[in-house]
Amino acid sequence: MAQLKSQIALKKLLKDYFIGMKSPIAWCTSAGPAEILRALGFEVYFPENHGALLGASRTAEKYIPRAHQEGYDGEICSYLTADIGAWLMKETPLTKIYGLESIPTPDLIVFNTNQCREVAEWFNFFGREYDCPVVGIFPPRYLEEITQAEIDNVVSQFKGLIEVGEKIIGKPLDPEKLSETVRLSFEGSQLWKEVLETASHSPSPLTFFDGCILMAPIVVLRGTQICLDFYKEALVELKELVAQNEGAIPKEKVRIYWEGMPVWGRLRSLSEFFAENQTSVVASTYCNSWVFDHFDPDNPMESMAYAYTQIFINRGENTKLEMMKDIMEKFEVDGVVFHDSKTCFNNANSRFGLPKRVEESTGIDTVSFDGDLVDLRFFSEGQTRTKLETFIEQLKYDK
């Protein structure tokens, strides 16, 4: 499988991002209000990106036991335990990759529990370590519908965040700067959506595994022109592949929807496994988590409150089913793979009957396998390959 040119360009972009990070710095969850922080004048760092890096570099298992010694349980978020363990051991893969001595020092730490409650424990740990202000956004959870009252709730919390940020920066938030940042986030999000939707073509020019790499700018550089420029270039490349009918998987025979988190430490081997089986993983709820259709620069606060509250992970089971069905139809998938990530309870959607409901409402088969974000002790390569090979062969037979 040839590497996309945009994946190569991404390496320099991320190097510039990490090396160029200067104070004042705010930490933020990946689906948190980064636009407010950028508009205030902060550089923004995302600890979840570091957690994924610990997984992809296969160093997480070195650090997780150190967090356990500190009293953090073995079955809570392995992003959290890997990241805290690495901090306690005073190590980071950013040293080897970019020559940085440490992760960036925060002037403000912000989290949004639209993802999970673990981010509160994780970010508050670092608040204590750095003696740094910590602001939490606590939106209503597990919603089927989002009402004006719930939007107002989140907006009021955003206002509290702004007050804290203004004191640290030493000047008031410029409303025009916030609108401009939200505009950039919206446009970047729409370009990211277009990138993902190139996979609706058969054969698909990219896979879920490519998406896990290419998603970095919409996470860490959301709200910047750099993000827009990157995805504009990526789209040119992907549209050329579509025009030439070139797929990421030669002789694509099966199209799969991936539900759940990536297995960061096995991203390459899983990518190669699906390629060997002529199977293209063309869609996922994970990569779509950073498609924000509702950002509105003319109404930045309310639109952000809605956008960050309506994400898949924060919704009720009925809404999750409908969101999945829409994506499955658009990408014309033959089957669904559920990754039951053992330390990511909030984003493991195979535990409350959703696979069966998907099968009953669509007629499309599903399979679930055990794994984790970064703790590979929960992942069996042999068992997973056997289970997925059997599933793919059945899908081929049915076709």
C-alpha positions, 0 to 999 in steps of 0.5 A, spaced: 500 500 500 502 506 497 503 512 502 499 518 501 503 524 499 499 528 504 501 523 510 508 525 508 506 532 508 503 532 515 510 530 518 512 537 517 506 540 519 506 536 526 513 538 527 512 545 526 506 545 531 510 542 536 516 545 536 513 552 535 508 552 541 510 558 545 506 561 552 501 562 553 499 555 552 492 552 554 491 544 554 484 542 551 480 535 550 480 533 543 472 535 542 473 541 547 472 549 545 479 550 542 476 556 538 475 560 545 482 558 547 485 560 540 481 567 540 483 569 547 490 568 544 493 561 547 497 556 543 493 549 544 495 543 546 491 536 546 493 531 551 489 526 547 493 526 541 499 525 546 496 519 548 495 516 541 502 518 540 504 513 546 500 508 543 502 508 536 509 509 538 508 502 543 511 505 549 504 506 553 505 499 556 512 502 559 508 507 562 501 505 564 504 500 570 507 507 573 500 510 573 497 504 577 502 505 582 499 512 583 493 509 584 489 509 578 485 503 576 487 498 570 481 498 567 480 506 566 482 510 560 489 508 558 490 514 554 490 517 562 494 512 565 499 512 559 500 519 559 500 520 567 505 514 567 509 518 562 509 524 566 511 521 572 517 517 569 519 524 566 519 521 559 515 523 552 516 520 545 516 528 543 523 527 545 525 522 540 521 525 534 522 532 535 527 533 540 522 536 545 525 535 553 517 535 555 510 536 554 508 543 553 507 547 560 500 549 561 497 556 563 490 554 563 487 547 562 480 546 559 476 539 559 469 537 556 466 531 559 462 530 552 467 525 551 467 521 558 468 523 565 475 520 565 478 527 562 476 530 568 480 526 573 486 526 568 486 534 567 485 535 574 491 531 575 495 535 571 492 542 574 495 539 581 502 538 578 503 544 574 499 548 580 495 551 574 487 553 573 483 548 570 476 549 567 471 544 566 465 544 561 460 539 563 454 538 558 448 534 559 450 527 557 447 521 553 442 526 549 437 523 544 435 530 542 438 537 544 434 543 547 435 550 547 435 549 555 441 545 554 445 549 549 444 555 554 447 551 559 453 550 555 454 557 553 453 559 560 459 555 562 463 557 556 462 564 559 465 562 565 471 559 561 472 566 558 472 570 564 478 565 567 482 566 560 481 573 560 484 574 567 490 569 564 491 573 558 490 580 561 485 582 555 478 581 553 476 576 548 475 580 541 468 577 539 470 578 531 476 574 533 472 568 536 467 569 530 473 568 525 476 562 529 469 559 528 469 560 521 476 557 520 473 551 524 467 550 520 471 551 513 476 546 516 471 541 518 467 541 512 474 540 508 475 534 513 468 531 511 470 532 504 476 528 505 472 522 509 467 522 503 472 520 498 471 513 501 464 513 499 467 512 492 469 504 490 474 503 490 476 507 496 482 512 495 483 512 503 481 507 509 480 508 516 487 507 518 489 513 513 484 517 516 486 516 523 493 519 521 490 525 516 485 527 522 491 530 526 490 537 523 482 537 525 484 535 532 490 539 534 490 545 528 482 546 528 481 554 527 487 555 523 488 557 516 494 551 516 488 546 517 484 549 511 491 549 507 492 542 509 486 539 507 485 543 501 491 539 498 489 532 501 483 533 497 486 534 490 490 528 491 484 524 493 480 526 488 485 525 483 485 518 485 478 517 485 478 520 478 483 515 476 479 509 479 485 508 484 483 504 490 487 504 497 486 497 497 487 493 490 481 489 488 477 491 493 472 486 495 469 488 501 467 495 504 467 495 512 464 500 517 469 501 523 465 502 530 469 505 536 476 507 537 483 505 533 488 500 536 493 505 536 499 500 537 496 496 531 494 501 526 499 498 521 498 491 522 491 491 522 491 496 516 496 490 512 491 485 515 485 488 511 489 489 505 491 482 505 484 480 505 482 485 499 477 489 505 477 496 505 475 500 512 471 506 508 467 509 514 467 510 522 464 514 527 471 515 530 473 520 524 467 523 523 467 525 530 471 532 528 465 533 522 462 539 525 456 541 521 453 546 525 459 551 527 456 558 525 461 564 525 455 569 526 452 565 532 459 562 535 457 561 542 451 557 541 453 554 535 459 551 539 455 549 544 450 545 540 456 542 536 460 540 541 454 537 545 451 533 539 457 529 538 456 521 537 459 519 543 455 524 547 448 521 544 443 516 546 443 509 543 437 511 539 440 517 536 447 513 535 443 507 531 440 513 526 447 516 525 450 509 524 445 508 519 446 514 515 454 513 514 453 506 513 448 507 507 452 513 504 459 509 504 455 502 502 458 498 507 458 490 507 459 489 514 460 493 521 466 491 525 465 493 533 472 495 537 470 493 544 476 498 547 476 495 554 479 501 558 474 506 553 467 504 556 464 511 553 466 509 546 465 502 546 458 501 543 458 494 543 455 493 550 448 495 550 445 491 544 447 496 538 450 491 534 444 487 534 440 493 533 444 495 527 443 488 524 436 488 525 434 495 522 439 494 516 440 487 514 448 488 515 452 483 519 456 485 525 462 482 529 465 485 535 473 484 538 476 485 544 482 490 544 484 497 547 486 504 545 493 503 547 494 498 552 495 492 548 495 487 554 487 487 552 489 485 545 490 478 542 493 479 535 491 471 533 484 471 536 482 478 532 485 476 526 482 469 526 475 472 528 476 478 522 478 473 517 472 468 518 467 475 518 470 477 512 470 470 508 462 470 510 461 477 507 465 475 501 461 469 500 454 473 501 456 477 496 
